[in-house]
Amino acid sequence: MQARDGQGRDEQAVAAFIERFASVLSDAGFPRMPARIFTALLATDSGRLTAAELAELLQVSPAAVSGGVRYLIQLNLVSRERDPGSRRDRYRVHDDVWYEASVRRDQMLVRWESSLREGIAALGPKSPAGTRMAESLEFFEFIRGELPAMLGRWHARRAALRAERGQED
């Protein structure tokens, strides 16, 4: 018999999903423990858990959770909250976390573009390496130029999806 939570979900299947998706994130370069914590928060209806709840869910030490959430907070993927009158921190993943990560990607692209311009100047724009750098710069400028329109389309699509589900935007 499979253990089910209050929503009728199979807890073992949820735990397996958390590990599989965390592994996918790790394969993409995300550190393993932050990937597990991030996925656990995504997979929780409230999107909020205490360090103790995360440690219990993931079967890890509180110290492992502490280091993982610190990493996620630095990336602005998770925020720390405290309920009024409580001394316990809760860690929260926001509903629009992927959108926010994309907006921050725009800021990163600006930094990359600046560095590439320095590289082009140092290498010479007509050298093979300078030409490669220039193409990289043009690619990132293209992506950054397209990003606002794409994010706008996402907002419209998300609103339509939420309307279909009967949710408010």
N, C-alpha and C positions, 0 to 999 in steps of 0.2 A: 504494500500500500504506500502510495506517495504522499508525503506531507504537503498539505495545502495551507496557504495563508488565508487571511480573512477575505481576500478578493477571489479565492478559488484558484490561485496560481500554484503551480508545482514548484516548491522551494528549491528542489534539486535542479530542476530545469533552469530556474533563474540563476542559481549559483554557477551552473555550467555555462550559461550565456555570458555572465560577468567575466568568467575566465577566458572564454573564447574571444570576446570583443576586446578585452584588455590585451590579449595576445596579438590581435590585429593591430591595435594601437602601438604595441611594443615593436612589432615588425616594421612599423613606419617610423620608428625612432623615439617613441615616447618611453620614458623610464617605466619599468614594470610596475612598481608599487603605485606611483601616481596614476597609471593607466587603470589599475584595478579599482582604486578609490573613485576615480572619475566615473568609471562605468557603473560602479555600485550606486553612486549618487544619481546617475542618469536612470537607472533601473528602479529607483525608489519613487513611489507615487508623489511624495511630498518634495522630493529633490533635496531633502535636508536630513542629515544624520549627525549624531554626536561622534566624537572620537571613539568612545566606548562601543557604540553601536556599529561603527565601521570595523573596529577591531574584531568584534564578535562575528559579524557577517563574513568578513574575509579570513577569519581565523589567523590573525596576525597580532603582533604586539602593539600596544599603544604607541611605542616609540616609532614603529614603522609607519603608523598612521600619521603621526606628527610630522615626520619628514616628508611624507607624500603630500599632505595637504599644504605644507609650506611651499612646495614646488608649484602646486596647482594655483595657489593664491598669487604667487609671483607672475604666473601667466594670465591671471585674471579669468581663469576658467572656473574657479570656485571662490566663494566669499565666506568670511567668518561672520556669524551672527550670534547674538546672545538674547535669549528671551528675557523680558523684563523681570527682575527679581531673581534671576537664575545666575549661578556662577559657572554654568556649563556652556561651552561654545558649541554651536552647531555649524556644520559646514554645508553650504548650499550651492547647488549648480543651478544656474538661471535657465529659464525656459528658452531663451534666445541665445544660448551659449555659442552656437555655431555662427550665428550672425555677428555677434560681438567679436569672435575670433577672426572673422573675415575682415571686419573693420580694422582691427589691430594689424592684420596682414598688410593693409594699405600703408600703415605707418612704417612697417618693416621694409616694404618695397621702396619707400622714399630713401631710407638709409642705404639700401643696396644700390639704388641708382646713383647716389652720391659717391659711394665707394667705387662703382664701376667707372664713373667719370674720371676719378683720380687715376684709376688703372689705365684708362685710355690715354690720358695725358702722359703718364709715366712710360708706357710702352710705345707710344706713337700710334696715331690713328690709322696709319697705312701699313703697319706691320701685321703679320698674320695674327699674332696674339691680340694686338689692338683692335683688329677687325672682329675677332671673336668677342672681345669685351663689348664692342659697339653693338653687335647683334644681341648680346645678352641685355644690354641697356635698353635697346629698342623693344625687346620682348617684355621686359618688366614695365616699361612705360606704357606699352599696349595693354597689359594686364591691368595696371593701375587705372588707366583710362576707361576700361570696360567695367571695372568693379562697381562703381556707383549705380550704373544702369542695371546690372545684374542683381545687386542687392535690393534695388527698388522693385524689380520683377518678383524677387522672393517675397517681399512684404505683401505684394498684391496676391500672390499665390497662397501664402500662409493665411491671409485673411479669408480667402475663398475656401480653403480647406477647413478652417475653423468654423466658418458659416455652415458648411456641409455637415459638420459634426455637432452643430448647435452650440458651439463655444463662442464666447466673446473674444474679440481681438484686443 
